[in-house]
Amino acid sequence: MREDAGSALTAAARRSLAGTSDPRLRFVMDRLIAHLHAFIRETELTEAEWLRAIQFLTATGQISDDRRQEFILLSDVLGASMLVDEINHPAGGPVTASTVLGPFYRPGARDLPLGASISQDARGEPAVFSGRVLAPGGTPIPGALLDVWETNENGLYEQQDPDQPDMNLRGRFRTDAAGRYTFTGIKPVSYAIPDDGPVGTLLRALGRHPYRPAHIHFIVSAQGYRPLTTHLFVRGDPYLASDAVFATRDALVVDFIRHDTPTEAAAHGVTAPFYTVTYDFVLQPLDTATAPGGGTAPQSARIKEAQP
């Protein structure tokens, strides 16, 4: 197909944005139209293929509800979620690396005292998490909020599993005056993302597996700092190099140290065997320049006037 096929149509679609008052919206939509039309020309997309794509997206919306977000899952497995994260949270420097939110976050977890357990059913191998929340220079941040969640030992989040208590393995903790936190969860396990819907059908068609390496989720926030969405991954997990959602970062892979002594376990209020994990989170101050698009790149690089 000619590279200029449909060029007049593409130009007309881009010109239709001339009345858009929001310059960022105009720029994003202009680029979307330009790249979408270029993709259709490059692949010489058939009518049947375009209809199949529409049907796929329709099914993705139909299976989504307040407990399952298939569109986030689709974004994740295409690497789009992680690409947006990397653009908005460049790796490097002292600040803790971020990674994807994932489709299973639920607001409204219980506020728990430091040292409490997020497990309501005592399943899985206990793991004691501790560390500090710090500013880039190492200053402790008191009163920082850690919102944490993970799957149970069967690899299912509580909203996927009717046998788990509501909001199981979720909790919120505040750091103490020295910026320290501690809580008990369980050692994370590898699990398959939901593959009984459109995203699973796509993965099978592409010959890809649905597995994520073992991890626990955190959203760490404090007044005057950018919120941090991240994971901690279990070192040695077989899926670290092939995460189905491309979200592994080397700096977030940590050691889960096993302890087998009952007296050690009793000191932590758990049963043996159990694991300990120590990790310090470093937050980015809000006074770091951020662009209206949400990232740290200069405004001129992120907001442009679209040129028809």
C-alpha positions, 0 to 999 in steps of 0.5 A: 500500500502507498505510504500516502494512502488515505493521507487526506483523510488523516489530515482532515481528522487531525484538522478536526482538533483545531477547536480543542481548547486544552493544548495537552489534549489536542497534542495527545489526540493528534499523535494518537490519530497520526500513529493509529492511521499510520499503523493501519496503513503499515499493516494494511489492516483488513475490515475483518481484523478491525472488527475483531479488534473492536469485539476484543475491546468490547469483551474487555470492557464487558468482563471488567467490574469493581473487582476485576479491571481487564483494561488495566490487565491488557495495558500491563501485558502489552507493556504499556503500563510499565512504559508510562511508569518509566516515562513518569518515574525515570529510574536512577538516583536515590529514590526508590524505583516505582512499578505498575499498580496492577489491577487488584488494588482496593482502597479502604484497607484497614489502618493497623498499628505497627507490627500488626498482621495483614493476614486474617486467615493465618494461611501461608508462611509468615513474613515480617517486613520492616524498614524506614521511609526516608527523604533522598538525603536519608532524613527519616519521614515520620507519619508516612503511609504505607498501603500494602497488599498481596495474594494469599498462598494460593496466588489469589487476591482476596477479591478473586477468592470467595474463601478469603475474608474481605480485605484479607492481606491488605493494610495501611501503616504509619511510620513512627517518629524515626520513619520506621515501619514493621508489619507481618504478612506472608512470603509472596508466591508466583501466580498467574494473572487472570487468563479466563478472559480476553487478555488470557485469550490474547496471551495464548494466541501469542504463545506467552505465559501468564505468570508474575514473579512473587511480590508484595505491593506498596503505595508509600506516601507522605506530605510534601513527597510524590506518592510511590507505587512499587513492589518488592520481589522475591529473589530467586523467583523463576519468573523474574526475567519473564514477568507477564507484565514486564514490571520487574526492576532489579532494585526491587528484588530483595532477600527473604531470610528464612528463620526456623527457630521457634524462639525467634518466631515467638519474639515476632509473634509468628510461627516457625518457619518464618521470613524477614525482609528489611527495605528502606523506601526513599521518596521524591520531594514534591519540589522536584520539577514535574510537568503537567503530564505527570512526569519529570521531563521538562514541560517543553518535551511533554506538552506541544502544540500539535501541527496539522 
